């Protein structure tokens, strides 16, 4: 079992000092948040502690020092980040070793590949923890769609095509979506939330699925809704006299 928690988002009512929702990654707030998490979880350490979102008013060096203090005290074993951009990861990792990035990532949400997040995680040797890897259950094939929502209709079309791919591999759509993520290099870990043991078993079986390279890219084209950026044909110039 891996015990992970986050810090930094102060929701309204959590702290009397804040009238509105705010972000706080100051040293004092991080340490206080960690102590409260340990008490609530009835444990004396966290395997992974993650600033939830960037705090623009705190220098990353201060945040890093606080997290390193918690590591020295044995209260935190590893440090990751959540919802950070490429530049924010680079700035923060200059002061502390980061093990992971938690970000939204699925076949229907490909921004980590298209914005460089996946690349910087390879550079920094960080695991990617994918939240909403099934795109709010859309990639289970179970949700219904409304006719007046263009985004839902686009997703329905993608799901229909992906279902055919899953049938070819004799697996569920859920397993296809999770296997697609886990086939990426560097250690990509989908975060699946469910209280149904059957769903847990279904998700775990995706570990044994391996997609052919051509099929993997076909799934990405379906998820993108447009072709991959192939190279242009060379131009042939002729001189007219």
Backbone torsions as a table, in degrees:
resi	resn	phi	psi	omega
1	UNK	NA	133.9	176.4
2	UNK	-110.3	123.0	-179.7
3	UNK	-98.2	115.6	-178.5
4	UNK	-123.9	145.5	176.1
5	UNK	-145.9	173.8	-177.6
6	UNK	-131.8	167.0	177.8
7	UNK	-150.0	164.6	170.9
8	UNK	115.4	-31.1	177.9
9	UNK	-90.2	124.3	178.9
10	UNK	-107.3	103.6	-179.8
11	UNK	-79.2	154.9	-178.9
12	UNK	-56.9	128.9	-180.0
13	UNK	96.1	-13.7	179.9
14	UNK	-73.8	-34.9	-176.0
15	UNK	-139.2	125.7	-177.2
16	UNK	-63.8	-15.9	-179.9
17	UNK	-74.2	-16.6	-176.3
18	UNK	-114.3	122.5	178.0
19	UNK	-82.8	-24.2	-177.5
20	UNK	-128.2	171.4	173.9
21	UNK	-62.2	134.7	-177.5
22	UNK	-146.1	174.0	175.1
23	UNK	-118.6	137.8	-178.7
24	UNK	-145.6	108.9	175.5
25	UNK	-117.0	28.4	174.4
26	UNK	-67.7	158.0	-176.3
27	UNK	-58.0	-46.5	-177.1
28	UNK	-62.3	-43.0	-176.8
29	UNK	-69.4	-40.3	179.2
30	UNK	-60.5	-45.5	-177.9
31	UNK	-66.3	-40.7	178.0
32	UNK	-65.2	-40.8	179.0
33	UNK	-63.0	-40.9	179.1
34	UNK	-62.3	-44.6	179.7
35	UNK	-60.3	-41.0	179.4
36	UNK	-67.0	-38.9	178.1
37	UNK	-64.4	-41.5	179.4
38	UNK	-62.1	-41.0	178.9
39	UNK	-66.0	-45.1	-178.4
40	UNK	-64.7	-36.3	-178.8
41	UNK	-86.8	-5.1	179.8
42	UNK	55.0	49.3	178.7
43	UNK	-139.7	165.9	179.1
44	UNK	-108.7	5.8	176.6
45	UNK	-155.8	160.3	172.1
46	UNK	-119.7	133.3	176.3
47	UNK	-67.4	-38.7	-176.2
48	UNK	-140.3	127.6	177.8
49	UNK	-123.0	132.4	-169.5
50	UNK	-133.7	119.0	165.0
51	UNK	-55.9	128.3	-169.0
52	UNK	-76.1	-40.7	176.4
53	UNK	-149.8	161.5	-177.6
54	UNK	-64.9	141.7	172.4
55	UNK	-109.6	109.7	-174.0
56	UNK	-69.4	-16.4	-176.2
57	UNK	-96.6	0.2	179.1
58	UNK	-119.4	129.2	177.6
59	UNK	-66.5	136.9	-179.2
60	UNK	-58.8	-25.8	178.1
61	UNK	-65.3	-38.1	177.8
62	UNK	-65.6	-44.5	177.7
63	UNK	-60.3	-43.7	-179.2
64	UNK	-62.4	-42.4	-179.9
65	UNK	-61.2	-41.7	-180.0
66	UNK	-63.8	-42.5	-179.7
67	UNK	-68.2	-37.4	176.9
68	UNK	-66.3	-36.2	174.7
69	UNK	-60.0	-44.1	179.3
70	UNK	-65.2	-34.4	176.6
71	UNK	-66.8	-43.4	178.9
72	UNK	-63.1	-32.8	179.4
73	UNK	-79.8	-5.6	179.3
74	UNK	80.7	10.6	-178.4
75	UNK	-87.7	-22.9	177.9
76	UNK	-132.5	131.1	-179.7
77	UNK	-92.8	-43.9	-177.9
78	UNK	-135.5	155.2	-178.6
79	UNK	-120.6	135.0	173.3
80	UNK	-134.0	-175.0	176.1
81	UNK	-133.9	161.9	-179.9
82	UNK	-132.5	131.3	175.5
83	UNK	62.1	31.8	176.2
84	UNK	-89.7	152.7	175.0
85	UNK	-86.9	174.3	178.9
86	UNK	-58.6	-50.0	-177.8
87	UNK	-65.8	-35.8	179.1
88	UNK	-67.8	-36.5	176.5
89	UNK	-64.1	-45.2	-179.2
90	UNK	-63.5	-40.8	-179.8
91	UNK	-65.4	-43.9	-177.2
92	UNK	-71.5	-39.7	-176.9
93	UNK	-70.2	-9.1	174.0
94	UNK	-70.8	-15.7	-175.7
95	UNK	-116.3	-14.9	-176.7
96	UNK	-156.7	150.7	176.1
97	UNK	-74.9	122.1	177.6
98	UNK	-104.3	133.2	-177.3
99	UNK	-96.5	-23.8	-171.0
100	UNK	-157.1	158.4	169.7
101	UNK	-124.9	124.8	172.5
102	UNK	-99.5	122.5	-175.9
103	UNK	-150.9	157.2	176.2
104	UNK	-69.6	129.4	-174.5
105	UNK	-159.6	124.7	176.3
106	UNK	-163.4	176.4	176.0
107	UNK	-61.5	-21.8	178.6
108	UNK	-106.2	7.3	175.8
109	UNK	-145.0	88.8	-168.7
110	UNK	-100.9	14.3	-176.9
111	UNK	-55.6	-36.6	178.5
112	UNK	-57.9	-32.4	176.6
113	UNK	-79.2	-34.0	-171.1
114	UNK	-90.9	-13.5	-179.3
115	UNK	-109.5	-1.8	178.8
116	UNK	94.2	0.3	179.5
117	UNK	-62.3	-45.0	179.4
118	UNK	-63.0	-37.7	-179.0
119	UNK	-67.2	-42.8	-179.5
120	UNK	-68.8	-29.8	176.2
121	UNK	-67.8	-35.7	173.3
122	UNK	-65.7	-42.4	178.8
123	UNK	-59.1	-44.0	-175.9
124	UNK	-92.6	1.5	-179.1
125	UNK	56.5	50.8	178.3
126	UNK	-109.6	141.0	171.7
127	UNK	-76.2	148.9	172.2
128	UNK	-100.9	124.0	173.6
129	UNK	-101.9	116.1	-172.8
130	UNK	-92.4	113.2	170.9
131	UNK	-91.1	147.8	-173.5
132	UNK	56.7	49.2	-179.3
133	UNK	-67.9	-16.7	176.7
134	UNK	-106.0	14.7	174.7
135	UNK	52.4	58.1	179.2
136	UNK	55.7	42.8	175.9
137	UNK	75.0	-0.1	177.1
138	UNK	-59.9	-38.4	-177.3
139	UNK	-83.1	13.8	167.0
140	UNK	-93.7	-15.3	-178.1
141	UNK	82.1	4.9	-174.7
142	UNK	-94.3	-30.5	-176.5
143	UNK	-64.2	156.1	173.5
144	UNK	-97.1	162.1	-174.8
145	UNK	-125.7	148.4	176.0
146	UNK	-95.8	151.4	-175.3
147	UNK	-80.3	-15.0	-175.9
148	UNK	-103.7	13.4	179.4
149	UNK	-115.8	107.6	-174.1
150	UNK	-65.1	-34.7	-179.4
151	UNK	-66.6	-43.4	177.8
152	UNK	-63.5	-37.5	179.5
153	UNK	-68.0	-38.3	176.3
154	UNK	-63.4	-43.6	179.0
155	UNK	-64.1	-37.4	178.5
156	UNK	-62.3	-40.2	177.5
157	UNK	-64.0	-41.5	177.8
158	UNK	-64.1	-43.0	-179.9
159	UNK	-61.4	-40.9	179.6
160	UNK	-59.8	-42.8	179.5
161	UNK	-69.3	-40.2	179.9
162	UNK	-67.3	-30.5	177.0
163	UNK	-59.8	-41.0	178.8
164	UNK	-62.4	-39.6	178.1
165	UNK	-65.0	-42.6	179.4
166	UNK	-62.3	-39.5	179.1
167	UNK	-63.3	-36.2	178.7
168	UNK	-63.8	-32.1	178.8
169	UNK	-92.6	-1.6	-178.9
170	UNK	58.2	44.6	177.5
171	UNK	-132.6	170.8	177.5
172	UNK	-81.5	162.4	176.2
173	UNK	-61.1	-39.0	176.4
174	UNK	-55.8	-47.6	-178.3
175	UNK	-66.0	-37.2	176.6
176	UNK	-61.7	-47.1	-177.4
177	UNK	-63.3	-40.3	-179.5
178	UNK	-73.9	-41.0	179.3
179	UNK	-63.4	-37.0	179.0
180	UNK	-59.2	-43.4	178.9
181	UNK	-66.6	-46.2	-173.9
182	UNK	-70.7	-13.6	179.4
183	UNK	-79.4	-12.9	176.8
184	UNK	-66.7	146.5	-180.0
185	UNK	-72.0	158.1	173.4
186	UNK	98.7	-9.7	178.9
187	UNK	92.0	80.3	179.8
188	UNK	-103.7	125.2	-172.0
189	UNK	-119.6	108.9	175.4
190	UNK	-71.4	138.9	176.6
191	UNK	-101.1	107.2	-175.8
192	UNK	-105.5	121.6	179.9
193	UNK	-107.3	121.0	178.4
194	UNK	-162.5	153.4	173.1
195	UNK	-107.0	6.8	-177.5
196	UNK	-98.7	116.2	-178.7
197	UNK	-58.7	-32.7	179.0
198	UNK	-65.4	-38.5	178.2
199	UNK	-67.5	-35.7	177.9
200	UNK	-64.9	-44.4	179.3
201	UNK	-64.2	-40.3	179.2
202	UNK	-62.2	-44.4	-179.4
203	UNK	-65.9	-42.0	-178.0
204	UNK	-62.6	-32.3	-179.2
205	UNK	-67.4	-17.2	179.6
206	UNK	-66.7	-19.1	179.3
207	UNK	-58.8	-32.3	-175.5
208	UNK	-88.6	1.7	-177.4
209	UNK	-92.3	131.7	175.2
210	UNK	-128.0	124.9	-178.9
211	UNK	-92.9	141.3	171.6
212	UNK	-61.0	149.3	-178.0
213	UNK	-54.2	-45.1	-178.6
214	UNK	-63.6	-39.8	178.7
215	UNK	-68.7	-37.1	178.8
216	UNK	-59.8	-46.2	-179.8
217	UNK	-69.9	-32.4	176.3
218	UNK	-63.6	-40.4	176.5
219	UNK	-60.9	-40.0	179.9
220	UNK	-65.8	-40.5	177.2
221	UNK	-61.2	-42.2	178.0
222	UNK	-62.0	-45.3	-179.7
223	UNK	-66.0	-38.9	178.4
224	UNK	-67.9	-35.2	-175.2
225	UNK	78.2	16.2	177.9
226	UNK	-160.2	160.1	-176.2
227	UNK	-66.6	162.5	172.3
228	UNK	-70.5	152.2	-177.8
229	UNK	-78.6	85.7	177.3
230	UNK	-73.7	161.2	179.7
231	UNK	-70.5	153.6	178.6
232	UNK	-78.0	153.5	174.9
233	UNK	-71.0	145.4	179.8
234	UNK	-66.4	142.3	177.7
235	UNK	-81.9	143.3	176.6
236	UNK	-113.1	115.6	-177.3
237	UNK	-97.1	134.3	176.0
238	UNK	-121.7	142.5	-179.5
239	UNK	-92.6	127.6	179.7
240	UNK	-100.4	123.1	179.5
241	UNK	-101.6	NA	NA
